[in-house]
């Protein structure tokens, strides 16, 4: 999984291959598996356009969620140009795929902040997400259950 941080949407691309490794799963190499393998091979053999992080520059965290995965891009504005530092992606579990869109987007934020914790801890950073309804979190009076735990994790 070391290469995950170098390939945008790694989890989404690798999902057909990941399914082959499940317990009691018959190993059947399909066209979808072949396409996934070739896309990953192409992504890994082409030079990634990543930058080294600069300590005095604010980080930008972009997050997104889809039906089957979540992802994030950590970047910084360096010399007037936004440069990618690293990528993060994760396939959603069965129960997570049943979340509403807002909850998936919140999960993407929580997991991305946890993943990039060494870069973001104790620093102000810009969070960008395409789900405007997440602004309700700022005004939520008494969050409960999973939402409360996620908010607490984000505040750490």
Secondary structure, DSSP 8 states (H G I E B T S, - for coil): -GGGGGSTTHHHHHHHHHHHTSTT------HHHHHHHHHHHHHHHS---B----TTS-EEEEEEE-SSEEEEEEEEEETTEEEEEEEEEEE--HHHHTS-HHHHHHHHHHHHHHHTHHHHTTS-EEEEES-GGGGHHHH-SS--HHHHHHHHHHH-
